[in-house]
Amino acid sequence: MSGTPPQNALRFHPQPLFLFAFMTRFLMLALLGLTFTLSASATENTAKKPQQTLPKWEIGLGPGLIDYPDYPGSKERNTLLLLPFPYITYRGEHFQIDQREVKKPLFHVGRWELDLSLAGSIPVSSKDNRLRNGMDDLDAAVELGPVVRYPLWQDRLNTLQFELPIRAVIASDFRSIHQEGWISAPGLHYAYRRQFNQSQRVKFSAGISANFATDTYHHYVYGVDAADATASRPAYEGKSGFSGLTYLLGLNWHLGDYWLGAFYKLNDLNGSVYEDSPLLETTRSETFGLALTWNFYVSKETVKGLD
């Protein structure tokens, strides 16, 4: 990060009341739903839902491509050709790794599941972005926190699931660590799965989520301090609240020793609380990626689950 280290480095600030109010309302609904679920589970058929037989480990390498904006709302884009792109999947009892996240299951109550989830974001050099030129960089960040999951529907291997992640954003330029608020993205995720045999299977996924964040995070990405203000970039204070909608499509195709993966993500920023930020150029932000790997190691040990 350029310039003076941020004042909130190595500090974890209390966040505005909106997040706690949101959490309180969700937990009340969750408790009502949990009561209903536990009551219904006593009389419902206890037969297990269909599952796939999957390798515990899969490791591969191959070419990958990702095209993304500097940050949601920026018109300046980046294209990365990843050689090699690593494919790593682990389906353990105590934690799992896939293309979306690293997660650790904490506990199940009825059909409710609570996991610890880890995701991340790519750094942005402000000197290479026209609107951010002269401002601090956006550092690489880790997003860590709990995720509540609830299966709404399953037909054979096809599923519809509700997810509520709440993650702390911890950024670093590898010289200092600073906490940059909290984000949440409650949403619905659908998956269509077809397994032809042990080594050939396909999964199509689609999702929609509503995004929220604290003022600390919104100011980190979209705020302009007085010291960074110019004639064309007025000072701007980030606010807590709605961050926009995210739509996601994905393909996960295993064919023998090869894996083909692709995704498309659209962020619709209309109505976001930072829509009037001088750093926002567009309310439509797209990211897509494609990878093809040769999986040179597939474990003989298998587990039951869903890809």
DRENPALUM-120139 format. One line per 2 residues: number of its first residue (from 1); their letters; for each residue x, y, z of C-alpha. Coordinates in nm, 3 decimals. Layout:
DRENPALUM-120139
NUM = A = X/Y/Z; ...
***
This chain:
DRENPALUM-120139
1 = MS = 0.000/0.000/0.000; 0.138/0.340/-0.091
3 = GT = 0.154/0.635/0.146; 0.112/0.633/0.522
5 = PP = -0.012/0.302/0.670; -0.388/0.320/0.742
7 = QN = -0.487/0.432/1.088; -0.699/0.123/1.137
9 = AL = -0.407/-0.115/1.076; -0.416/-0.406/1.321
11 = RF = -0.736/-0.269/1.478; -1.082/-0.421/1.466
13 = HP = -1.345/-0.149/1.487; -1.701/-0.197/1.615
15 = QP = -1.934/-0.181/1.318; -2.261/0.012/1.270
17 = LF = -2.586/-0.117/1.409; -2.731/-0.216/1.073
19 = LF = -2.532/-0.538/1.058; -2.634/-0.640/1.408
21 = AF = -2.997/-0.553/1.339; -2.979/-0.760/1.021
23 = MT = -2.822/-1.050/1.211; -3.082/-1.030/1.487
25 = RF = -3.372/-1.048/1.242; -3.211/-1.337/1.058
27 = LM = -3.145/-1.532/1.378; -3.507/-1.487/1.485
29 = LA = -3.624/-1.626/1.152; -3.365/-1.902/1.174
31 = LL = -3.488/-2.008/1.517; -3.847/-2.020/1.393
33 = GL = -3.738/-2.224/1.093; -3.526/-2.449/1.310
35 = TF = -3.820/-2.520/1.540; -4.033/-2.616/1.241
37 = TL = -3.754/-2.829/1.092; -3.689/-3.022/1.411
39 = SA = -4.061/-3.086/1.457; -4.101/-3.206/1.101
41 = SA = -3.790/-3.424/1.111; -3.949/-3.648/1.373
43 = TE = -4.213/-3.765/1.128; -4.050/-3.734/0.788
45 = NT = -3.892/-4.020/0.599; -3.538/-4.067/0.727
47 = AK = -3.403/-4.212/0.401; -3.088/-4.034/0.289
49 = KP = -3.092/-3.811/-0.013; -2.904/-3.935/-0.321
51 = QQ = -2.531/-3.860/-0.316; -2.235/-3.897/-0.548
53 = TL = -1.929/-4.113/-0.498; -1.638/-3.870/-0.534
55 = PK = -1.259/-3.887/-0.496; -1.133/-3.748/-0.166
57 = WE = -0.844/-3.570/-0.343; -0.811/-3.427/-0.694
59 = IG = -0.504/-3.230/-0.804; -0.432/-3.095/-1.151
61 = LG = -0.265/-2.822/-1.357; -0.350/-2.647/-1.681
63 = PG = -0.410/-2.311/-1.851; -0.657/-2.066/-1.701
65 = LI = -0.793/-1.725/-1.797; -0.976/-1.467/-1.587
67 = DY = -1.106/-1.126/-1.693; -1.219/-0.886/-1.420
69 = PD = -1.258/-0.515/-1.337; -1.020/-0.339/-1.099
71 = YP = -1.311/-0.332/-0.854; -1.690/-0.357/-0.894
73 = GS = -1.798/-0.039/-1.068; -1.467/0.030/-1.243
75 = KE = -1.450/0.032/-1.624; -1.080/-0.052/-1.621
77 = RN = -1.027/-0.425/-1.668; -0.756/-0.686/-1.630
79 = TL = -0.700/-1.013/-1.812; -0.481/-1.273/-1.645
81 = LL = -0.351/-1.581/-1.823; -0.260/-1.829/-1.552
83 = LP = 0.007/-2.081/-1.648; -0.028/-2.311/-1.476
85 = FP = -0.370/-2.282/-1.313; -0.386/-2.514/-1.009
87 = YI = -0.689/-2.736/-0.960; -0.715/-2.861/-0.603
89 = TY = -1.020/-3.029/-0.452; -1.028/-3.191/-0.110
91 = RG = -1.337/-3.347/0.043; -1.238/-3.420/0.401
93 = EH = -1.452/-3.469/0.707; -1.316/-3.166/0.890
95 = FQ = -1.262/-2.922/0.603; -1.312/-2.899/0.227
97 = ID = -1.149/-2.714/-0.061; -1.322/-2.637/-0.390
99 = QR = -1.316/-2.368/-0.661; -1.539/-2.132/-0.459
101 = EV = -1.389/-2.141/-0.113; -1.215/-2.322/0.168
103 = KK = -1.465/-2.423/0.433; -1.470/-2.600/0.767
105 = PL = -1.801/-2.753/0.879; -1.871/-2.655/1.238
107 = FH = -2.199/-2.827/1.318; -2.540/-2.936/1.191
109 = VG = -2.872/-2.887/1.367; -3.154/-3.056/1.181
111 = RW = -3.104/-2.942/0.820; -2.920/-2.623/0.919
113 = EL = -2.546/-2.620/0.866; -2.289/-2.374/1.002
115 = DL = -1.949/-2.357/0.832; -1.641/-2.142/0.861
117 = SL = -1.563/-2.005/0.515; -1.254/-1.847/0.358
119 = AG = -1.242/-1.651/0.031; -1.021/-1.375/-0.111
121 = SI = -0.978/-1.086/-0.353; -0.701/-0.965/-0.586
123 = PV = -0.505/-0.643/-0.510; -0.549/-0.327/-0.717
125 = SS = -0.265/-0.083/-0.791; -0.416/0.266/-0.773
127 = KD = -0.147/0.417/-0.995; -0.279/0.199/-1.280
129 = NR = -0.639/0.311/-1.231; -0.740/0.650/-1.369
131 = LR = -0.995/0.734/-1.101; -0.784/0.607/-0.809
133 = NG = -0.452/0.753/-0.925; -0.273/0.907/-0.626
135 = MD = -0.479/0.715/-0.370; -0.378/0.418/-0.157
137 = DL = -0.380/0.079/-0.327; -0.649/-0.178/-0.261
139 = DA = -0.452/-0.459/-0.100; -0.505/-0.830/-0.140
141 = AV = -0.772/-0.934/0.106; -0.890/-1.244/0.288
143 = EL = -1.260/-1.275/0.367; -1.317/-1.496/0.670
145 = GP = -1.632/-1.575/0.865; -1.928/-1.805/0.928
147 = VV = -2.172/-1.923/0.662; -2.521/-2.052/0.745
149 = RY = -2.658/-2.296/0.485; -3.003/-2.448/0.453
151 = PL = -3.115/-2.691/0.177; -3.449/-2.579/0.039
153 = WQ = -3.503/-2.850/-0.223; -3.338/-3.160/-0.369
155 = DR = -3.443/-3.376/-0.664; -3.199/-3.661/-0.718
157 = LN = -2.863/-3.482/-0.738; -3.008/-3.138/-0.810
159 = TL = -3.028/-2.892/-0.523; -3.144/-2.545/-0.423
161 = QF = -2.977/-2.399/-0.114; -2.998/-2.080/0.090
163 = EL = -2.668/-1.937/0.211; -2.587/-1.650/0.447
165 = PI = -2.216/-1.568/0.472; -2.089/-1.297/0.707
167 = RA = -1.720/-1.231/0.659; -1.458/-0.998/0.801
169 = VI = -1.237/-0.840/0.534; -0.869/-0.853/0.633
171 = AS = -0.635/-0.682/0.386; -0.256/-0.678/0.367
173 = DF = 0.027/-0.541/0.154; 0.255/-0.801/0.324
175 = RS = 0.400/-0.522/0.542; 0.093/-0.450/0.753
177 = IH = -0.247/-0.605/0.817; -0.564/-0.399/0.842
179 = QE = -0.926/-0.496/0.896; -1.158/-0.327/0.646
181 = GW = -1.506/-0.394/0.774; -1.760/-0.670/0.720
183 = IS = -1.953/-0.800/0.422; -2.258/-1.024/0.387
185 = AP = -2.428/-1.179/0.084; -2.745/-1.380/0.161
187 = GL = -2.856/-1.567/-0.149; -2.992/-1.871/-0.331
189 = HY = -2.773/-2.125/-0.510; -2.901/-2.388/-0.754
191 = AY = -2.698/-2.682/-0.887; -2.782/-2.933/-1.160
193 = RR = -2.563/-3.245/-1.144; -2.532/-3.544/-1.374
195 = QF = -2.295/-3.833/-1.302; -2.231/-4.065/-1.597
197 = NQ = -1.976/-4.287/-1.421; -1.697/-4.261/-1.164
199 = SQ = -1.478/-4.036/-1.382; -1.738/-3.848/-1.588
201 = RV = -1.970/-3.597/-1.428; -2.098/-3.246/-1.492
203 = KF = -2.239/-2.969/-1.274; -2.413/-2.650/-1.383
205 = SA = -2.471/-2.390/-1.112; -2.656/-2.061/-1.084
207 = GI = -2.691/-1.818/-0.797; -2.823/-1.481/-0.692
209 = SA = -2.728/-1.288/-0.380; -2.799/-0.949/-0.224
211 = NF = -2.481/-0.786/-0.095; -2.436/-0.569/0.213
213 = AT = -2.133/-0.415/0.382; -2.034/-0.183/0.662
215 = DT = -1.923/0.175/0.609; -1.560/0.076/0.675
217 = YH = -1.557/-0.158/0.376; -1.748/0.076/0.145
219 = HY = -1.516/0.363/0.237; -1.211/0.144/0.177
221 = VY = -1.321/0.071/-0.182; -1.533/0.372/-0.278
223 = GV = -1.445/0.646/-0.030; -1.227/0.949/-0.101
225 = DA = -1.047/1.115/0.192; -1.010/1.492/0.193
227 = AD = -0.636/1.455/0.132; -0.709/1.260/-0.190
229 = AT = -0.980/1.493/-0.319; -0.928/1.677/-0.649
231 = AS = -1.140/1.896/-0.874; -1.267/1.587/-1.056
233 = RP = -1.266/1.357/-0.751; -1.451/1.520/-0.460
235 = AY = -1.425/1.388/-0.106; -1.670/1.105/-0.039
237 = EG = -1.757/0.915/0.279; -1.857/0.550/0.248
239 = KS = -2.187/0.444/0.408; -2.319/0.116/0.545
241 = GF = -2.590/-0.070/0.359; -2.684/-0.230/0.030
243 = SG = -2.397/-0.311/-0.209; -2.594/-0.443/-0.507
245 = LT = -2.698/-0.780/-0.648; -2.473/-1.057/-0.777
247 = YL = -2.574/-1.312/-1.043; -2.349/-1.615/-1.096
249 = LG = -2.332/-1.896/-1.353; -2.084/-2.183/-1.338
251 = LN = -1.975/-2.500/-1.518; -1.780/-2.783/-1.358
253 = WH = -1.715/-3.073/-1.599; -1.503/-3.380/-1.529
255 = LG = -1.415/-3.594/-1.829; -1.168/-3.870/-1.748
257 = DY = -0.845/-3.711/-1.626; -0.951/-3.363/-1.743
259 = WL = -1.150/-3.088/-1.577; -1.316/-2.795/-1.753
261 = GA = -1.431/-2.507/-1.537; -1.597/-2.180/-1.634
263 = FY = -1.791/-1.904/-1.457; -1.961/-1.574/-1.526
265 = KL = -2.044/-1.320/-1.253; -2.250/-1.004/-1.295
267 = ND = -2.263/-0.739/-1.024; -2.564/-0.508/-1.056
269 = LN = -2.478/-0.201/-0.848; -2.802/-0.010/-0.910
271 = GS = -2.943/0.116/-0.582; -2.621/0.063/-0.389
273 = VY = -2.545/0.311/-0.110; -2.222/0.414/-0.286
275 = ED = -2.385/0.477/-0.625; -2.292/0.847/-0.598
277 = SP = -1.923/0.775/-0.528; -1.682/0.953/-0.768
279 = LL = -1.498/0.620/-0.800; -1.801/0.444/-0.949
281 = ET = -1.801/0.453/-1.331; -2.066/0.191/-1.410
283 = TR = -2.340/0.003/-1.227; -2.280/-0.312/-1.435
285 = SE = -1.968/-0.508/-1.348; -1.876/-0.841/-1.509
287 = TF = -1.616/-1.106/-1.430; -1.558/-1.432/-1.615
289 = GL = -1.306/-1.712/-1.617; -1.218/-2.038/-1.794
291 = AL = -0.974/-2.317/-1.710; -0.881/-2.661/-1.843
293 = TW = -0.666/-2.887/-1.628; -0.512/-3.232/-1.646
295 = NF = -0.577/-3.398/-1.311; -0.264/-3.605/-1.266
297 = YV = -0.361/-3.719/-0.916; -0.702/-3.858/-0.823
299 = SK = -0.717/-4.046/-0.496; -0.848/-4.400/-0.487
301 = ET = -1.016/-4.320/-0.158; -1.371/-4.196/-0.215
303 = VK = -1.633/-4.016/-0.011; -2.008/-3.968/-0.035
305 = GL = -2.134/-3.619/-0.107; -2.229/-3.371/-0.377
307 = D = -1.982/-3.212/-0.616
***
